[in-house]
Amino acid sequence: MKEFNLIEHFFKQKSGTRKDVVIGIGDDAAVTHIPQGQALVTTTDTLLSGVHFLPNASPHSIAQKAVAVNLSDLAAMGAEPAWISLSLSAPDVDEEWLTEFSRGLQDQIEYYSIQLIGGDTVQGPLAITITAQGFVPYEQAITRSGAKPGDLVYVTGTLGDAGLGLAIAKNEVDQVIEKPLSQVNRDFLLKRLNYPTPRLLTGTQLRRIANSCIDLSDGLISDIKHILKMSACGATLDLEKLPLSQALVNSVDEETALKYALSAGDDYELLFTVSEEQKGNLETTLASANIQVTCIGHLNGNVGNLELKKNNLPYQNNVQGYQHF
Amino acid sequence: MKEFNLIEHFFKQKSGTRKDVVIGIGDDAAVTHIPQGQALVTTTDTLLSGVHFLPNASPHSIAQKAVAVNLSDLAAMGAEPAWISLSLSAPDVDEEWLTEFSRGLQDQIEYYSIQLIGGDTVQGPLAITITAQGFVPYEQAITRSGAKPGDLVYVTGTLGDAGLGLAIAKNEVDQVIEKPLSQVNRDFLLKRLNYPTPRLLTGTQLRRIANSCIDLSDGLISDIKHILKMSACGATLDLEKLPLSQALVNSVDEETALKYALSAGDDYELLFTVSEEQKGNLETTLASANIQVTCIGHLNGNVGNLELKKNNLPYQNNVQGYQHF
């Protein structure tokens, strides 16, 4: 089956039906319309087998995650998603694999009301590159560079679940888990790894409220440093406040849980900063949404310094090189 | 060197300076503004080492080609290019390679006044995915589906050069070349392979004139079939009219030259169709541009049939299966 047929057969039929798509899959390029007053927001992320997902991951979860990590970038800008393009590199035309993969893609397309507007398929090592496009009203995009000393630091959801999920998926649980792992917890942690949830609603709600925002893809410590660098701030994090799931807390000791929450990647929660004055506004705005948001520290003017405290005492974690950059 | 630094170091400095880019490389996503009255045009193409370029191709040419093939898709829609995103998969951080690659990218960025707005780098087999975005005025995009029976079929430039260029690059010239290959011709043919020229100016000039357009990436016969299929037409091509370069004609016999012109890929010329009524308009519009355009046949109502004639006689080429689909 040739490339053209591959795209047509597996991806065109259920690629979505947005009214702002004038020309979708099947021409030299897609043509779409942006609403007046909205800026275009674009992001690209590649997932490579063996690097970003395990070779034995289900094609459904691979597709879902490839879309989710891109939508998470849009969420971090306060944007709403509209269209995706797919470049799929696959070693062969495995119809079963492609059927499951396209089902994962379609589930995301339907759930987020987005549309697949084009792409490319090549024969090569398994890799998925998605470009996601969305909108944000003019001058309302939330950046990494707008944070101010004094801002409160918040995160959505819980941290570290995907990190333990990865250890489970790689059968490395014996090394980290000291308590019996229940099926419920196991399922929850694997779901957090394989089916991350882009915090799109929260992202749009943070427009005009948050001074800065980033999505947590590489781990809390790595990612907050981007904000500190681009906003020329320092930060103090209060580790006893880190939101940890019951599944994580019930499966590993406290030290290990903190390690995952601080340095494991793939959480795809949002980290954002809000001035003291906007705190009330934030709480009112988020009250209607059923998304957990936790204040985990604050920013200061100590440029480039990341201070970790636990119950007001300096915290020495056993992962080197994370405290400063 | 980590991914973040890789992008920062090699690609950010000379990524372009367009005024419509509000946020470029370095945040979760790029934010850009589309001019009023313009639709967004988006395309994605992946180039894989060993498939789309030879493993020993120069990094400069790989970058140039990766951009060019995407801009060629925009040209085929009648769009002007604005922004590109890059996903680079490379086996290691080879500074010399990356320097040359980024130089190729920057040359294209400057030449076409586009901007690199984001991307991703992963460690893996050498592959380049570029997403190109541009604009076209509302309702002026040129599609594959607008062709009508009676339309004249045109192509830009000359055909088949990249095909012979590939044979030269692969050291397969002994099999096809019967005449001595001069250095000038060799250089020309290799340049046509490695440095294709997206026909952007012609594309924009064809708005409101051409009924349909496609870029020739897979070869004339393969690509015209997309137009025939999507426009429900047939076509007769007059092979004696095919525009062939002196370099091609001087290097191989007539039969071989036609074979390359008909079925070799990578030309990245435009094929477009124009009604008889618009012929004068086309000639006037293109007169000022120094781009060769040749009428090579016409469309008819014989849906799905591609007829090849040479000097008014049916042409039997020795490549099977190309006459019909």
Boltz contact constraints between the chains, C-beta under 6 A:
constraints:
  - contact:
      token1: [A, 27]
      token2: [B, 143]
      max_distance: 6.0
  - contact:
      token1: [A, 27]
      token2: [B, 144]
      max_distance: 6.0
  - contact:
      token1: [A, 28]
      token2: [B, 73]
      max_distance: 6.0
  - contact:
      token1: [A, 28]
      token2: [B, 76]
      max_distance: 6.0
  - contact:
      token1: [A, 28]
      token2: [B, 77]
      max_distance: 6.0
  - contact:
      token1: [A, 28]
      token2: [B, 215]
      max_distance: 6.0
  - contact:
      token1: [A, 29]
      token2: [B, 41]
      max_distance: 6.0
  - contact:
      token1: [A, 29]
      token2: [B, 42]
      max_distance: 6.0
  - contact:
      token1: [A, 29]
      token2: [B, 43]
      max_distance: 6.0
  - contact:
      token1: [A, 29]
      token2: [B, 73]
      max_distance: 6.0
  - contact:
      token1: [A, 29]
      token2: [B, 74]
      max_distance: 6.0
  - contact:
      token1: [A, 29]
      token2: [B, 77]
      max_distance: 6.0
  - contact:
      token1: [A, 30]
      token2: [B, 42]
      max_distance: 6.0
  - contact:
      token1: [A, 31]
      token2: [B, 39]
      max_distance: 6.0
  - contact:
      token1: [A, 31]
      token2: [B, 41]
      max_distance: 6.0
  - contact:
      token1: [A, 31]
      token2: [B, 141]
      max_distance: 6.0
  - contact:
      token1: [A, 32]
      token2: [B, 40]
      max_distance: 6.0
  - contact:
      token1: [A, 33]
      token2: [B, 39]
      max_distance: 6.0
  - contact:
      token1: [A, 34]
      token2: [B, 34]
      max_distance: 6.0
  - contact:
      token1: [A, 34]
      token2: [B, 40]
      max_distance: 6.0
  - contact:
      token1: [A, 39]
      token2: [B, 31]
      max_distance: 6.0
  - contact:
      token1: [A, 39]
      token2: [B, 33]
      max_distance: 6.0
  - contact:
      token1: [A, 40]
      token2: [B, 32]
      max_distance: 6.0
  - contact:
      token1: [A, 40]
      token2: [B, 34]
      max_distance: 6.0
  - contact:
      token1: [A, 41]
      token2: [B, 29]
      max_distance: 6.0
  - contact:
      token1: [A, 41]
      token2: [B, 31]
      max_distance: 6.0
  - contact:
      token1: [A, 42]
      token2: [B, 29]
      max_distance: 6.0
  - contact:
      token1: [A, 42]
      token2: [B, 30]
      max_distance: 6.0
  - contact:
      token1: [A, 43]
      token2: [B, 29]
      max_distance: 6.0
  - contact:
      token1: [A, 44]
      token2: [B, 85]
      max_distance: 6.0
  - contact:
      token1: [A, 44]
      token2: [B, 87]
      max_distance: 6.0
  - contact:
      token1: [A, 44]
      token2: [B, 119]
      max_distance: 6.0
  - contact:
      token1: [A, 44]
      token2: [B, 120]
      max_distance: 6.0
  - contact:
      token1: [A, 45]
      token2: [B, 120]
      max_distance: 6.0
  - contact:
      token1: [A, 46]
      token2: [B, 87]
      max_distance: 6.0
  - contact:
      token1: [A, 46]
      token2: [B, 120]
      max_distance: 6.0
  - contact:
      token1: [A, 46]
      token2: [B, 122]
      max_distance: 6.0
  - contact:
      token1: [A, 48]
      token2: [B, 122]
      max_distance: 6.0
  - contact:
      token1: [A, 48]
      token2: [B, 124]
      max_distance: 6.0
  - contact:
      token1: [A, 73]
      token2: [B, 28]
      max_distance: 6.0
  - contact:
      token1: [A, 73]
      token2: [B, 29]
      max_distance: 6.0
  - contact:
      token1: [A, 74]
      token2: [B, 29]
      max_distance: 6.0
  - contact:
      token1: [A, 76]
      token2: [B, 28]
      max_distance: 6.0
  - contact:
      token1: [A, 77]
      token2: [B, 28]
      max_distance: 6.0
  - contact:
      token1: [A, 77]
      token2: [B, 29]
      max_distance: 6.0
  - contact:
      token1: [A, 85]
      token2: [B, 44]
      max_distance: 6.0
  - contact:
      token1: [A, 85]
      token2: [B, 131]
      max_distance: 6.0
  - contact:
      token1: [A, 87]
      token2: [B, 44]
      max_distance: 6.0
  - contact:
      token1: [A, 87]
      token2: [B, 46]
      max_distance: 6.0
  - contact:
      token1: [A, 87]
      token2: [B, 129]
      max_distance: 6.0
  - contact:
      token1: [A, 119]
      token2: [B, 44]
      max_distance: 6.0
  - contact:
      token1: [A, 120]
      token2: [B, 44]
      max_distance: 6.0
  - contact:
      token1: [A, 120]
      token2: [B, 45]
      max_distance: 6.0
  - contact:
      token1: [A, 120]
      token2: [B, 46]
      max_distance: 6.0
  - contact:
      token1: [A, 122]
      token2: [B, 46]
      max_distance: 6.0
  - contact:
      token1: [A, 122]
      token2: [B, 48]
      max_distance: 6.0
  - contact:
      token1: [A, 124]
      token2: [B, 48]
      max_distance: 6.0
  - contact:
      token1: [A, 125]
      token2: [B, 125]
      max_distance: 6.0
  - contact:
      token1: [A, 129]
      token2: [B, 87]
      max_distance: 6.0
  - contact:
      token1: [A, 129]
      token2: [B, 129]
      max_distance: 6.0
  - contact:
      token1: [A, 131]
      token2: [B, 85]
      max_distance: 6.0
  - contact:
      token1: [A, 131]
      token2: [B, 131]
      max_distance: 6.0
  - contact:
      token1: [A, 141]
      token2: [B, 31]
      max_distance: 6.0
  - contact:
      token1: [A, 143]
      token2: [B, 27]
      max_distance: 6.0
  - contact:
      token1: [A, 144]
      token2: [B, 27]
      max_distance: 6.0
  - contact:
      token1: [A, 215]
      token2: [B, 28]
      max_distance: 6.0
